[in-house]
């Protein structure tokens, strides 16, 4: 086959870059004899560049990493590059990074994975949305009781009593509203009002705030007259004590004067802790707000150390703020939980006494003495020890008979340094470090128990949601003019599933109460796992083998039919 005349007369082919390459005449090219030991002509030629993949060299990768939002960069660069990007230098607005097809395996265990850019594979959820959490108790399956699946009975009663006390009112004794607080309820049941601690007869009320709807405790000092200096002290106390936020101090929110109770009165608003009782009510047999008799309870050394550590924690928070408690008495220290202690009424004397000429350091030293006197009174079961200095010698002798020398030395330090020396509380805290850690460990155990109870309630909440949906769908008398709507189609599977979950019987046809089976089935239904289950009708005429995932799909479809069309 020959060339056409047009192709024969065509111009010779020249590459586009031929202008930059010098032409070499054919006469200059001479054939060279083959020499195996000689270096080939194509090695070491300066005009032949080495092949480097575009946009994937080391310098460019570092620049790209700085611009892009890399969840995980090249590990070879990140581990050995000194100028690798940090989290603060990442630009989250850039485009996602591309995969480097030329990246080498850096783990030394063979080729890189088939799917590049993946670091781990997480197993999908199979059974429970919430895993069981500790602490656990060593017990067999036959030792578990129904109460183990729900909240502890004592904790449930305690929470219900607190809720009942919060909502309790006395309609036959109406009290006037004060500022934004209404629905006042008297919390004091004693007729005699002592002026020994606060200088005025004091009353306690529970009230609801109209600003936020929460419950607060109002302490009223009867007969307190307001002046210009008093008004300034009220504002100062309110601002200073709002900064004290401690778990062992009752928080102060507001202070004001009012005349709605047939005369001038000072009101101090604090947090309300229902079902609380004072140390005097618990250990000295004083009148109780819970309307039940109290007897003097002996205090163990472990409980005494708990009181000591908690009061020390409260005083540290108060002293670090530049304030002083001034009121540390068994009638003003309350228990809001199981041995959870809080100082109460601390800000009242700052308003009553105002600037009395005594420095804050002297008041803080006085707090140490009141601290030691309170513990001594509790240990000897004698409330008069806090007021009679002469009786402390005999009280200390009695105290040494019941407690260890370490406890006695701590009480002695507080009494001595609180009356004569001016050493701060910070010098006393290192001496009770061991007991502080023991108390901290007990609090951690209590927190673990509460989290375990909360985890049970989360499981019960999911089970209740599924039970509610099933009962709303099934046995519906009529829907869309169809009397047996809940028994047709995929809703019939729900009917069989309900019998399987709740209507179990034994071999003799008697009803079986198996909470473990019910909760397990409801959890499987909520998770929608692929486990198969055999469902049988009541007359044994229908047997269906389905998965919990399919049952959950039937439940969601029926729920959507009822409420999804609105």
DOSEVEX-177574 format. One record per residue (C-alpha): y, z, x; residue in three letters. Coordinates in steps of 0.2 Angstrom, whole numbers, padded with zeros to 4 digits, always signed. Layout:
N
YZXALA
...
end
This chain:
566
+0000+0000+0000UNK
+0017-0005+0008UNK
+0034+0001+0007UNK
+0047-0007-0005UNK
+0062-0016+0002UNK
+0073-0002-0005UNK
+0064+0012+0003UNK
+0063+0003+0020UNK
+0082+0001+0020UNK
+0085+0019+0016UNK
+0096+0030+0027UNK
+0087+0042+0039UNK
+0084+0060+0033UNK
+0095+0073+0041UNK
+0094+0092+0037UNK
+0110+0100+0030UNK
+0111+0111+0045UNK
+0109+0097+0057UNK
+0128+0098+0061UNK
+0125+0115+0070UNK
+0110+0109+0080UNK
+0113+0098+0095UNK
+0103+0082+0095UNK
+0091+0080+0110UNK
+0087+0062+0115UNK
+0069+0057+0115UNK
+0070+0052+0133UNK
+0073+0070+0138UNK
+0057+0076+0130UNK
+0043+0076+0143UNK
+0025+0081+0140UNK
+0019+0097+0149UNK
+0002+0100+0155UNK
-0008+0114+0145UNK
-0009+0130+0155UNK
-0018+0144+0146UNK
-0010+0158+0157UNK
+0008+0152+0153UNK
+0018+0160+0139UNK
+0020+0149+0124UNK
+0037+0141+0121UNK
+0039+0149+0104UNK
+0039+0167+0111UNK
+0055+0175+0117UNK
+0066+0161+0111UNK
+0084+0168+0107UNK
+0087+0155+0093UNK
+0072+0160+0083UNK
+0076+0176+0073UNK
+0062+0189+0069UNK
+0057+0189+0051UNK
+0064+0205+0042UNK
+0062+0207+0023UNK
+0079+0205+0015UNK
+0086+0222+0008UNK
+0072+0233+0014UNK
+0077+0238+0032UNK
+0080+0256+0037UNK
+0099+0255+0037UNK
+0100+0246+0020UNK
+0087+0258+0012UNK
+0098+0272+0017UNK
+0113+0264+0010UNK
+0104+0260-0006UNK
+0098+0278-0008UNK
+0115+0284-0007UNK
+0121+0273-0021UNK
+0106+0274-0033UNK
+0099+0289-0043UNK
+0083+0291-0034UNK
+0071+0304-0042UNK
+0060+0302-0027UNK
+0065+0291-0012UNK
+0055+0283+0002UNK
+0046+0298+0009UNK
+0046+0290+0027UNK
+0065+0290+0027UNK
+0068+0306+0018UNK
+0058+0316+0030UNK
+0064+0309+0047UNK
+0081+0302+0043UNK
+0095+0315+0048UNK
+0108+0307+0036UNK
+0096+0307+0021UNK
+0106+0308+0004UNK
+0108+0325-0004UNK
+0108+0329-0023UNK
+0126+0331-0023UNK
+0129+0314-0016UNK
+0119+0305-0029UNK
+0128+0293-0041UNK
+0120+0295-0058UNK
+0129+0280-0065UNK
+0121+0267-0054UNK
+0106+0256-0059UNK
+0089+0262-0056UNK
+0081+0260-0039UNK
+0069+0245-0036UNK
+0052+0247-0028UNK
+0050+0242-0010UNK
+0034+0230-0010UNK
+0035+0231+0009UNK
+0034+0251+0011UNK
+0020+0257+0021UNK
+0008+0271+0017UNK
+0014+0287+0024UNK
+0000+0299+0019UNK
-0013+0292+0031UNK
-0026+0291+0018UNK
-0028+0273+0015UNK
-0018+0260+0005UNK
-0004+0265-0007UNK
-0007+0268-0025UNK
-0009+0253-0036UNK
+0006+0258-0047UNK
+0020+0261-0035UNK
+0033+0274-0039UNK
+0022+0286-0047UNK
+0019+0303-0039UNK
+0008+0313-0051UNK
-0001+0311-0068UNK
+0000+0325-0081UNK
-0014+0328-0092UNK
-0009+0326-0111UNK
-0009+0341-0122UNK
-0026+0343-0130UNK
-0027+0359-0140UNK
-0013+0372-0141UNK
+0006+0368-0141UNK
+0008+0386-0134UNK
-0004+0393-0121UNK
-0010+0412-0123UNK
+0001+0423-0112UNK
-0002+0440-0104UNK
-0004+0454-0102UNK
-0022+0453-0107UNK
-0035+0467-0111UNK
-0053+0466-0105UNK
-0063+0465-0121UNK
-0077+0455-0129UNK
-0075+0443-0143UNK
-0084+0456-0155UNK
-0071+0469-0150UNK
-0056+0460-0156UNK
-0049+0465-0173UNK
-0037+0456-0185UNK
-0022+0466-0179UNK
-0024+0458-0162UNK
-0018+0441-0169UNK
-0002+0448-0176UNK
+0012+0460-0171UNK
+0008+0477-0166UNK
+0008+0489-0182UNK
+0019+0502-0173UNK
+0031+0489-0168UNK
+0031+0481-0185UNK
+0035+0498-0193UNK
+0049+0502-0181UNK
+0057+0485-0184UNK
+0056+0487-0203UNK
+0063+0505-0202UNK
+0078+0498-0192UNK
+0081+0484-0204UNK
+0080+0496-0219UNK
+0092+0508-0211UNK
+0104+0494-0207UNK
+0104+0489-0226UNK
+0104+0506-0233UNK
+0120+0511-0243UNK
+0125+0525-0255UNK
+0134+0518-0270UNK
+0138+0536-0277UNK
+0149+0540-0262UNK
+0162+0526-0261UNK
+0173+0526-0245UNK
+0189+0516-0242UNK
+0190+0500-0232UNK
+0197+0502-0214UNK
+0206+0487-0206UNK
+0193+0473-0207UNK
+0178+0485-0210UNK
+0171+0488-0227UNK
+0155+0495-0235UNK
+0157+0511-0225UNK
+0141+0523-0225UNK
+0142+0541-0218UNK
+0129+0544-0204UNK
+0133+0562-0202UNK
+0124+0575-0213UNK
+0130+0591-0205UNK
+0143+0601-0214UNK
+0150+0610-0198UNK
+0161+0599-0187UNK
+0164+0606-0169UNK
+0179+0602-0160UNK
+0172+0608-0143UNK
+0169+0591-0135UNK
+0182+0579-0143UNK
+0196+0591-0148UNK
+0195+0585-0166UNK
+0182+0585-0180UNK
+0173+0569-0179UNK
+0163+0558-0192UNK
+0152+0543-0190UNK
+0151+0529-0201UNK
+0141+0512-0203UNK
+0152+0498-0208UNK
+0152+0479-0210UNK
+0165+0468-0201UNK
+0173+0455-0212UNK
+0177+0445-0196UNK
+0159+0441-0191UNK
+0148+0450-0204UNK
+0139+0461-0191UNK
+0136+0480-0193UNK
+0146+0492-0182UNK
+0147+0511-0179UNK
+0164+0519-0183UNK
+0168+0536-0175UNK
+0183+0544-0184UNK
+0193+0558-0177UNK
+0201+0568-0191UNK
+0219+0573-0190UNK
+0223+0563-0174UNK
+0242+0559-0175UNK
+0248+0543-0167UNK
+0263+0541-0156UNK
+0270+0527-0145UNK
+0261+0534-0130UNK
+0245+0535-0140UNK
+0247+0517-0146UNK
+0248+0512-0127UNK
+0233+0522-0123UNK
+0223+0515-0137UNK
+0226+0497-0131UNK
+0222+0502-0113UNK
+0206+0510-0117UNK
+0201+0496-0128UNK
+0204+0483-0114UNK
+0196+0494-0100UNK
+0180+0499-0109UNK
+0176+0482-0115UNK
+0172+0478-0097UNK
+0158+0490-0097UNK
+0142+0481-0102UNK
+0127+0491-0098UNK
+0110+0493-0106UNK
+0112+0512-0105UNK
+0130+0513-0112UNK
+0135+0510-0131UNK
+0147+0496-0130UNK
+0165+0499-0136UNK
+0173+0485-0146UNK
+0189+0492-0154UNK
+0200+0507-0156UNK
+0214+0509-0169UNK
+0223+0522-0179UNK
+0223+0522-0198UNK
+0228+0534-0213UNK
+0216+0528-0227UNK
+0206+0545-0226UNK
+0220+0556-0233UNK
+0228+0558-0216UNK
+0230+0551-0199UNK
+0214+0547-0190UNK
+0208+0538-0174UNK
+0194+0526-0175UNK
+0183+0520-0161UNK
+0172+0505-0165UNK
+0155+0503-0155UNK
+0138+0495-0157UNK
+0127+0501-0171UNK
+0110+0506-0167UNK
+0099+0510-0182UNK
+0086+0524-0182UNK
+0094+0531-0166UNK
+0093+0550-0163UNK
+0102+0561-0150UNK
+0094+0571-0137UNK
+0099+0587-0146UNK
+0090+0581-0162UNK
+0074+0577-0152UNK
+0072+0591-0140UNK
+0083+0605-0147UNK
+0078+0604-0165UNK
+0095+0598-0172UNK
+0098+0590-0189UNK
+0091+0572-0189UNK
+0098+0557-0198UNK
+0080+0551-0202UNK
+0078+0566-0214UNK
+0062+0573-0206UNK
+0060+0590-0197UNK
+0061+0591-0178UNK
+0054+0603-0166UNK
+0057+0607-0148UNK
+0047+0595-0138UNK
+0043+0599-0120UNK
+0049+0586-0107UNK
+0036+0580-0094UNK
+0042+0576-0077UNK
+0039+0557-0079UNK
+0051+0558-0095UNK
+0063+0568-0085UNK
+0064+0555-0071UNK
+0066+0542-0084UNK
+0081+0551-0092UNK
+0089+0554-0074UNK
+0087+0536-0069UNK
+0095+0529-0085UNK
+0109+0541-0085UNK
+0112+0537-0067UNK
+0112+0518-0071UNK
+0125+0521-0085UNK
+0137+0532-0074UNK
+0136+0519-0060UNK
+0142+0505-0072UNK
+0156+0516-0078UNK
+0161+0522-0061UNK
+0161+0505-0053UNK
+0173+0499-0067UNK
+0185+0513-0062UNK
+0182+0524-0077UNK
+0174+0541-0080UNK
+0162+0545-0094UNK
+0170+0563-0097UNK
+0157+0566-0112UNK
+0139+0569-0106UNK
+0131+0580-0119UNK
+0115+0581-0128UNK
+0123+0578-0144UNK
+0132+0562-0138UNK
+0117+0554-0129UNK
+0107+0544-0141UNK
+0089+0537-0140UNK
+0089+0519-0147UNK
+0071+0515-0144UNK
+0055+0522-0136UNK
+0064+0533-0123UNK
+0078+0521-0121UNK
+0094+0531-0118UNK
+0112+0527-0120UNK
+0128+0536-0117UNK
+0139+0537-0132UNK
+0157+0543-0136UNK
+0163+0540-0118UNK
+0180+0531-0122UNK
+0186+0544-0135UNK
+0193+0557-0123UNK
+0203+0543-0114UNK
+0213+0541-0130UNK
+0214+0560-0135UNK
+0219+0566-0118UNK
+0228+0551-0111UNK
+0236+0554-0094UNK
+0232+0572-0092UNK
+0237+0572-0073UNK
+0219+0572-0067UNK
+0214+0558-0056UNK
+0199+0546-0060UNK
+0190+0553-0044UNK
+0190+0571-0051UNK
+0184+0565-0068UNK
+0170+0556-0059UNK
+0165+0571-0049UNK
+0165+0581-0066UNK
+0153+0568-0073UNK
+0140+0573-0059UNK
+0141+0591-0064UNK
+0139+0587-0083UNK
+0125+0575-0078UNK
+0115+0589-0069UNK
+0119+0602-0082UNK
+0112+0591-0096UNK
+0096+0588-0086UNK
+0094+0607-0083UNK
+0097+0611-0101UNK
+0083+0598-0106UNK
+0071+0605-0093UNK
+0073+0623-0099UNK
+0075+0619-0117UNK
+0091+0628-0118UNK
+0107+0619-0125UNK
+0119+0633-0119UNK
+0115+0630-0101UNK
+0128+0615-0101UNK
+0142+0627-0106UNK
+0138+0644-0098UNK
+0139+0643-0079UNK
+0133+0660-0076UNK
+0116+0656-0084UNK
+0112+0642-0072UNK
+0105+0654-0059UNK
+0091+0660-0071UNK
+0089+0642-0078UNK
+0086+0635-0061UNK
+0073+0648-0057UNK
+0064+0643-0074UNK
+0066+0625-0070UNK
+0058+0626-0053UNK
+0042+0633-0061UNK
+0039+0617-0072UNK
+0045+0603-0060UNK
+0042+0597-0042UNK
+0054+0602-0028UNK
+0060+0584-0027UNK
+0066+0585-0045UNK
+0074+0602-0042UNK
+0083+0596-0027UNK
+0090+0581-0037UNK
+0097+0593-0050UNK
+0104+0605-0037UNK
+0113+0591-0028UNK
+0121+0586-0045UNK
+0127+0603-0049UNK
+0133+0607-0031UNK
+0142+0591-0028UNK
+0149+0590-0045UNK
+0158+0606-0044UNK
+0164+0607-0026UNK
+0162+0591-0016UNK
+0170+0575-0019UNK
+0155+0563-0014UNK
+0153+0548-0026UNK
+0138+0544-0036UNK
+0133+0531-0023UNK
+0127+0544-0011UNK
+0115+0551-0024UNK
+0107+0535-0029UNK
+0097+0532-0013UNK
+0088+0548-0015UNK
+0080+0543-0031UNK
+0075+0525-0026UNK
+0057+0528-0028UNK
+0059+0534-0046UNK
+0070+0520-0049UNK
+0057+0507-0045UNK
+0044+0517-0055UNK
+0055+0516-0070UNK
+0059+0498-0067UNK
+0040+0494-0066UNK
+0038+0503-0083UNK
+0052+0492-0090UNK
+0043+0476-0084UNK
+0027+0481-0092UNK
+0036+0484-0109UNK
+0044+0467-0107UNK
+0028+0459-0104UNK
+0021+0467-0120UNK
+0035+0461-0130UNK
+0034+0444-0124UNK
+0015+0444-0128UNK
+0019+0449-0146UNK
+0033+0436-0147UNK
+0020+0423-0142UNK
+0008+0428-0156UNK
+0023+0426-0168UNK
+0026+0409-0162UNK
+0008+0404-0165UNK
+0009+0412-0183UNK
+0025+0402-0186UNK
+0016+0386-0183UNK
+0001+0391-0193UNK
+0013+0396-0208UNK
+0021+0379-0207UNK
+0005+0370-0209UNK
-0001+0381-0223UNK
+0015+0378-0232UNK
+0013+0359-0231UNK
-0005+0360-0237UNK
-0001+0371-0252UNK
+0014+0360-0257UNK
+0004+0344-0257UNK
-0013+0350-0264UNK
-0016+0355-0282UNK
+0000+0347-0288UNK
-0001+0345-0307UNK
+0007+0328-0308UNK
+0017+0316-0297UNK
+0023+0299-0301UNK
+0014+0299-0318UNK
-0003+0302-0310UNK
-0011+0319-0314UNK
-0024+0318-0300UNK
-0012+0312-0286UNK
-0017+0326-0274UNK
-0035+0321-0275UNK
-0035+0303-0272UNK
-0034+0293-0256UNK
-0031+0301-0240UNK
-0025+0317-0249UNK
-0043+0320-0253UNK
-0046+0322-0234UNK
-0033+0336-0235UNK
-0043+0344-0249UNK
-0059+0344-0240UNK
-0050+0351-0224UNK
-0043+0365-0234UNK
-0060+0370-0240UNK
-0066+0369-0222UNK
-0052+0380-0216UNK
-0050+0394-0230UNK
-0066+0393-0241UNK
-0080+0397-0228UNK
-0096+0405-0235UNK
-0112+0412-0226UNK
-0130+0407-0230UNK
-0130+0418-0245UNK
-0114+0410-0253UNK
-0103+0425-0250UNK
-0085+0423-0244UNK
-0082+0424-0225UNK
-0066+0431-0218UNK
-0065+0424-0201UNK
-0047+0424-0195UNK
-0052+0417-0178UNK
-0059+0402-0187UNK
-0043+0400-0198UNK
-0031+0401-0184UNK
-0041+0390-0173UNK
-0042+0376-0186UNK
-0023+0378-0190UNK
-0019+0376-0171UNK
-0030+0361-0169UNK
-0022+0353-0185UNK
-0005+0357-0178UNK
-0009+0349-0161UNK
-0018+0334-0168UNK
-0033+0334-0156UNK
-0047+0321-0155UNK
-0060+0334-0159UNK
-0072+0329-0173UNK
-0075+0340-0188UNK
-0087+0338-0203UNK
-0080+0340-0220UNK
-0091+0342-0235UNK
-0086+0342-0253UNK
-0090+0357-0264UNK
-0104+0348-0273UNK
-0111+0342-0256UNK
-0109+0324-0263UNK
-0096+0318-0250UNK
-0098+0321-0231UNK
-0084+0314-0220UNK
-0083+0315-0201UNK
-0065+0314-0195UNK
-0054+0320-0181UNK
-0040+0333-0182UNK
-0028+0319-0177UNK
-0033+0309-0192UNK
-0031+0325-0203UNK
-0014+0328-0196UNK
-0010+0310-0200UNK
-0015+0312-0218UNK
-0004+0328-0219UNK
+0011+0319-0212UNK
+0008+0304-0224UNK
+0007+0314-0239UNK
+0022+0324-0234UNK
+0032+0308-0232UNK
+0026+0302-0249UNK
+0033+0318-0257UNK
+0050+0320-0248UNK
+0052+0304-0237UNK
+0059+0293-0251UNK
+0074+0303-0255UNK
end
